[in-house]
Amino acid sequence: MEKKHCTLCFECELFKGNILIPEDITIMYKYHYCLNSQGRWKECKRFLTKNLFGFCPGFVMPNSLLSLDQIKQKVRVEYVA
């Protein structure tokens, strides 16, 4: 049986409310991605980033238009430099 919510949501800083964005936006993301029973959380860029790199930086939002390669490059520039 498929999960009814994101398998990583309880680890996610966005889900926990630790990313500084308006509360209504956080609620919208939770509804459309984290807790979506249709499995939309599998499309979440935070979910994909965490699975690929082992962590997800705060600048990545669920509907980010950045590719995973672009996120990786930005992490190198901002976090490693």
Secondary structure as UniProt FT lines:
FT   TURN            7..8
FT   HELIX           9..11
FT   TURN            13..17
FT   HELIX           23..29
FT   HELIX           30..34
FT   TURN            37..38
FT   HELIX           40..43
FT   HELIX           45..53
FT   TURN            58..59
FT   TURN            62..63
FT   HELIX           68..75
FT   HELIX           76..80
//
